[in-house]
Amino acid sequence: MSQHRITEAIRKQIARTNEMEHSAPLFFTSSFCFDNAEDMRAAFADETDDNIYSRFSNPNVQEFVDRLCILEGAEAGFATASGMSAIFASFMTFLKQGDHLLSCSAIFGSTHTVITKYLPKYGIEHSYFQAGKKENWEALIKPNTKMIYIETPTNPGLDIIDLEAIGALAKKYNVILNVDNCFATPVAQQPVNYGADLVVHSATKWLDGQGRVLGGVVVGKKELIKEIFLFCRSTGPALSPFNAWLLSKSLETLDVRMERHAANALFLAQSLENHHKTNWVKYPFLASHPQYAIAKKQMRDGGGIVCFEVKGGIEAGRKFLNSLKMLSLTANLGDTRSIASHPASTTHAKLTEEERQTVGITPGLIRISVGLEYKEGSENGAHARSCGKSCFSAFQYAKPVNKFLHIRIRKTAIDIIIRFISKSGPHIFCIIKTKAAGKKQWCGMLHFVGTGNLFAYGFSYAMLAHVSCILTTW
């Protein structure tokens, strides 16, 4: 009986040693021994798969690669020290002077630097295409085009590229299709099923999932991976056995982690979508996403990234980040803890303003990597006391809007003014201002779910106990 790929990946392990361990041991060694000179000769002649040197191969690294190949549906793979070393290896193994690379324009800032600054030094040309203009893709193919490189979803704008369409285009012109699957992960999307020849990952992100180690990996067709192995064996971007051991263990929980990340991200996106301080919110599984239908076709879920534009440009974006109460400000994503970043001033700061505008990185763009913080409440959805709470709190610097609801606390003379922030389905988010002895002060936030569930933050529950819940008709 065939196993589900998630089960198969979890159960895939290094062969047990004589100690009969249940968890794979760590192989901290730079080199490996041989019983005799003939075995050693055969290994160096590539007549066997025996380990020689950990720059070439290592049991912990191979277990990580084997598990990812199962998840991606790929024939073979090679792991590297970082995501960028994996991307660079996937370029330099196959591209040479006079070749042309066609790439989507919305890509990670460091990948953009490699393509525009370093590949030209080797005489390699490039062209960019926009994800949403499928009708223009084929016209950019040249006689010397050797590879198409894409991210989907893209970083940070979350554009979705139709894998079926780009796969057919690559096959028609017999060029290598190289897909960065970092944002989706293999549990949500398998580019190999749509014709991808190579799939790259920054394993540092969702694959690790806890912000602990660096790592990268390329998987794909066996004959192409062999060439990448030969390139990396000589150039040396080896993944350490310890990092590989951690990453391999992380893959065992990738499926359940991504379910939670995606559920939290969708909730946050829906909650922020109509917020008065945002111009727009983008998430692949929001119906308002320009490529929503494509995302639903090729992805299991929308992943763990949400992006939105804060009104007021770059200064408003910085002020938003500085006002966050819980989210981390760090140069990473895919962590258990939610992370906020401002791409225009950080990851994509080296792009020109024109380049940023072309790929949708506006001055007010905020990227949220939504973590695993607990979302508690009723069955039909409740306030995320984590990422959502922090994001809504960050919007408190805004000027008051004109929609107020006045109610009176029972048995007291204190008035409460509730300022409407956002309404999404049964959810109503409000900021509270108290008025006592002629003084007014913002002191917290209320979240109403339907008509019966109330969550409060930042002020006395004893005071809140007197609030008349009269929002049933709002």
Secondary structure, 3 states (H helix, E strand, C coil): CCCCHHHHHHHCCCCCCCCCCCCCCCCCCCECCCCCHHHHHHHHCCCCCCCCECCCCCHHHHHHHHHHHHHHCCCEEEEECCHHHHHHHHHHCCCCCCCEEEEECCCCHHHHHHHHHHHHHHCCEEEEECCCCHHHCHHHCCCCEEEEEEECCCCCCCCCCCHHHHHHHHHHCCCEEEEECCCCCCCCCCHHHHCCCEEEEECCCCCCCCCCCCCEEEEECHHHHHHHHHHHHHHCCECCHHHHHHHHHHHCCHHHHHHHHHHHHHHHHHHHCCCCCEEEEECCCCCCCCCHHHHHHHCCCCCCEEEEEECCHHHHHHHHHHHCCCCEECCCCCCCCCEEECHHHCCCCCCCHHHHHHCCCCCCEEEEECCCCCECCCCCCCCECCHHHHHHHHHHHCCCCCCEEEEECCCCCCEEEEEEEEEECCEEEEEEEEEECCEEEEEEEEEEECCCEEEEECCCHHHHCCCCCCHHHC
